[in-house]
Amino acid sequence: MWTSPPQPALCYDQAPRGPDVFFNRRFFLWMPYKLWGMQLKYVQPGCRGNLLTGAGQYKTVRTVLDIDGYYYMGTEYLECRKGKDSKGCGKRYTAWNEVLLRQLVIGHRSYFPALLTYR
């Protein structure tokens, strides 16, 4: 779930292509539905706890402050569908939503590395 960019060289005999080489950050991809096939539900009044299904990747990447710096985090969308014939409420939720995280068993929940806030 973690990827780390290559570290810049300690010594250069030619100038690097740009400053990006010095500012790359780690990336964490959180996809409990895709990785483990978790059965997640979202409690909406009209949905009555329907199972959520995968609906692609969330386009926004978050920047997360860690103890020793920042890293990026991406996740997947999960969508409410009642069944194959009907779409349910059709609402989409990110997999790092606190309501969904609380449904995971502690072993899987412990892989999630952050406490997310709005800022």
Buried (B, 14 or more C-beta within 10 A) or exposed (E): EEEEEEEEEEEEEEEEEEEEBEEEEBBBBBBBBBBEEBEBBBEBEEBEEBBBEBBEBBEEBBEBEEEEEEBBBBBBBBBBBBEEEEEBBEBBBBBBBEEBBEBBEEEBEEBBEBEBEEE
